[in-house]
Amino acid sequence: MAPQGVAFPIEGGCDCGEVRYSLLTEPMIVHCCHCRWCQRETGASFALNAMIETDRLKLLKNEPEWITVPSESGAGQNIARCPRCKIAVWSVYLDNPANVKEHIRIVRVGTLDKPDLFAPNAHIWAAEKQPWIILSDKVPAFEDGNYNEQDVWSKQSLERWQAVVSRDGATQ
């Protein structure tokens, strides 16, 4: 989450400037994912992802192109990329219920103009992290991607999540 007192919106975009966006509010949660899929997809040791509602993510300049890539679940992941420089700016996991796919985006924190404002709330898939990465005891770490949101998410984030999963008559 962003430090207290950070003013929103906060902008981000791709490397070439073709795609620009802003986060209108703080994300619900920021995960540092250490799974092998994220390592392979990003070419890095982990991915730092901010989960936010679609209506709190404003496109400022040019529509990204969508590509579908495989995912560990087998359902795939749609990734929004700049059509020119191909930088991934956000994604949608296709194994989620339809209302979540429609109303949630997973923003690549590294594409924000001020990525240093968004430290992770949790490390997920820590069992697959690179052995030289030392995790702080101050941030919860989970062996896989499953954990009890009640233990990690803020009350406000839990309420926002419930509002998303309750849309269109669906529940989770």
Residue, then its C-alpha position, 0 to 999 in steps of 0.5 A: m500500500a501507499p504510505q499515508g498522505v500520498a495524494f491520488p491520482i498517481e500516473g503510470g505508463c509504458d516506456c515509450g509514453e504511448v499508453r498512459y493511465s492513472l490510479l484514482t485511489e490506492p490499490m486494494i492490495v499489493h502482492c509481491c509474487h515469487c511464482r515461477w510463472c511471474q518470474r518467467e513472464t517478467g524476466a525478473s525474480f518477482a512481480l509487484n502487482a497492485m490490485i485495483e477496481t477497473d473504475r479506479l484505473k483511468l486510461l489517459k492516453n491510447e488503448p493498450e493491446w490485449i494478448t492472452v498468455p498461459s497461466e498456472s491455472g490453465a485458464g490463461q491471463n490477458i495482459a494489456r501491453c503498449p502496442r508500440c513498446k510492448i510493455a505490460v501495464w496491467s492484466v486480468y486473470l481468466d480463472n476468476p469469476a466473470n464479474v471479477k474479470e470485468h471489474i478488477r485489474i492487476v497493475r504492474v507497479g513498475t509501470l507507475d511513475k512513482p513505483d517506490l510508493f507501493a511496497p507489498n502488503a504480502h509476499i505470495w508463492a514464497a516457496e518459489k522465491q529465489p534463494w538469495i532473496i531475504l524477506s522481511d518479517k514485517v511483511p507477511a509471506f505465504e508459501d503459495g497464493n492462498y491466504n486468508e484475506q482477513d489477516v492481510w487486507s485492510k477493512q476498506s480493501l475487504e469492503r471494496w473486494q466484497a463490492v466487486v464480487s457482489r456485482d452482477g449478483a455473483t458471490q465468492 
